[in-house]
Amino acid sequence: MAQSSETTSGPRIGHVHLKVADLERAIAFYRLLGFEVMQHFGTQAAFLGADGYHHHIGLNTWQSAGAPPAPPGHAGLYHLAVLYPDRAALARVLTRVLEAGFALEGAADHGVSEAVYLRDPDGNGVELYRDRAPEDWPRDRAGQLAMGNARLDVAALLAEA
């Protein structure tokens, strides 16, 4: 999850900030994914990052301490996606997640990436994925990107951990 040193000509997502019911429970989950606490903001918020970056994820209980997850069918976050540098790193984090008792909700080979899907302790959708090299991305006859939603062999992925 190295922070890119590439310059871009347009915007990119810098971080996600989530309302959570239990700060310490949420911190434990995101640490499982490979993030570290960069700063606590009192007892109600924390900022987590990877590779020394100030924060990729903000967590707070300012308006949500003890609250239940948002009900299905309401507007809001569909999922946040965490990009891992390669297939082995994705396999290692998936192993940790499963050993911690979290269940997968899905897994897909999108052609451009391989992804697994689950929920964090507050019900937020989380995608864990790795990208394929751009030269390996599927293209149609016109050269346009042709992403898909094929079945991902999770057992084969886990074998790489």
C-alpha positions in Angstrom: 0.0 0.0 0.0 2.9 2.3 -0.7 2.0 5.9 -1.2 2.5 6.8 -4.8 5.2 9.3 -5.6 3.8 9.8 -9.1 2.4 13.1 -10.0 -1.0 13.2 -11.5 -2.7 15.7 -13.8 -6.1 15.3 -12.0 -7.6 14.7 -8.6 -7.3 11.5 -6.7 -8.9 10.2 -3.5 -6.7 11.2 -0.5 -8.6 9.5 2.4 -11.9 8.2 3.6 -13.4 9.4 7.0 -15.9 7.1 8.6 -18.4 7.5 11.4 -18.0 4.4 13.7 -19.9 3.2 16.8 -16.8 1.9 18.7 -13.5 3.6 18.0 -11.2 0.9 19.4 -13.1 -1.8 17.6 -12.8 0.1 14.3 -9.1 0.8 14.9 -8.5 -3.0 15.5 -10.2 -3.9 12.2 -8.2 -1.3 10.0 -5.0 -2.3 11.7 -5.7 -5.9 10.6 -5.8 -4.5 7.1 -2.3 -3.1 7.5 -2.9 0.5 8.6 -1.3 2.0 11.7 -2.6 4.7 14.0 -0.9 8.0 13.1 -2.7 10.1 15.6 -5.5 9.9 18.1 -7.7 13.0 18.3 -8.9 12.8 21.9 -10.9 9.7 22.7 -13.3 10.1 19.8 -11.3 10.0 16.6 -8.2 8.5 15.1 -6.3 8.8 11.9 -4.7 5.8 10.3 -2.2 5.6 7.5 0.2 3.2 5.7 3.9 3.7 4.8 4.2 6.8 7.0 1.4 8.7 5.2 -0.5 11.1 7.6 -3.8 9.3 7.0 -5.7 7.2 4.6 -8.6 6.5 6.9 -10.2 8.8 9.5 -12.5 7.2 12.1 -14.7 9.1 14.5 -17.5 8.6 17.0 -18.5 12.3 17.2 -22.1 11.6 16.1 -22.1 7.8 16.1 -20.9 6.4 19.4 -22.8 3.2 20.1 -25.0 3.6 17.0 -26.2 0.7 14.8 -25.0 0.3 11.2 -26.9 2.2 8.6 -29.9 0.2 7.3 -29.7 -1.5 3.9 -31.4 0.4 1.1 -30.3 3.9 2.2 -27.9 6.3 0.5 -24.4 6.3 1.7 -21.1 4.5 1.3 -21.2 1.5 -0.9 -17.7 0.4 -0.1 -14.2 1.7 0.4 -11.4 0.0 -1.5 -7.9 -0.8 -0.1 -5.3 -1.4 -2.8 -2.5 -3.9 -2.1 0.8 -3.9 -4.0 0.6 -7.4 -5.3 -1.2 -10.8 -5.2 0.9 -12.1 -2.3 0.1 -9.1 -0.1 -3.6 -9.4 -0.9 -3.4 -13.1 0.0 -1.7 -12.3 3.3 -4.3 -9.7 4.4 -7.1 -12.0 3.3 -5.6 -14.8 5.5 -5.5 -12.4 8.5 -9.1 -11.2 7.9 -10.5 -14.8 7.7 -8.5 -15.9 10.7 -10.0 -13.0 12.7 -13.4 -14.3 11.9 -14.6 -11.9 9.3 -16.7 -13.4 6.5 -16.4 -12.6 2.8 -19.4 -11.3 1.0 -18.0 -11.8 -2.4 -14.9 -12.2 -4.5 -14.3 -11.2 -8.2 -11.8 -11.1 -11.0 -12.5 -7.9 -12.7 -9.8 -8.4 -15.4 -8.0 -5.3 -14.3 -7.9 -6.4 -10.6 -8.7 -9.2 -8.2 -10.9 -8.3 -5.3 -12.6 -9.6 -2.2 -15.5 -8.0 -0.4 -16.5 -7.9 3.3 -18.0 -5.6 5.9 -16.1 -3.7 8.7 -17.5 -3.9 12.3 -19.8 -1.0 11.5 -21.3 -2.5 8.4 -19.3 -0.5 5.9 -18.5 -2.3 2.7 -14.7 -2.9 2.3 -13.0 -4.1 -0.9 -9.5 -5.5 -0.6 -7.8 -5.7 -4.0 -4.7 -5.8 -6.2 -4.4 -4.4 -9.6 -2.9 -6.2 -12.6 -0.3 -4.4 -14.6 -2.0 -1.9 -17.1 -0.5 -3.8 -20.0 -2.5 -6.9 -18.9 -5.8 -5.1 -18.6 -8.5 -6.6 -20.9 -9.4 -4.6 -23.9 -12.1 -4.9 -26.5 -11.5 -4.8 -30.3 -11.6 -1.0 -30.3 -8.9 -0.9 -27.5 -11.3 0.2 -24.8 -11.1 -1.1 -21.3 -13.3 -4.2 -20.9 -13.6 -4.9 -17.2 -15.6 -7.9 -16.0 -17.0 -9.6 -13.0 -15.7 -13.2 -13.2 -15.5 -15.6 -10.3 -12.3 -15.3 -8.3 -10.6 -18.5 -7.1 -10.2 -17.6 -3.4 -8.5 -20.9 -2.5 -5.8 -20.2 -5.2 -5.4 -16.7 -3.9 -5.0 -17.9 -0.3 -2.4 -20.4 -1.4 -0.1 -17.5 -2.2 -0.1 -16.2 1.4 
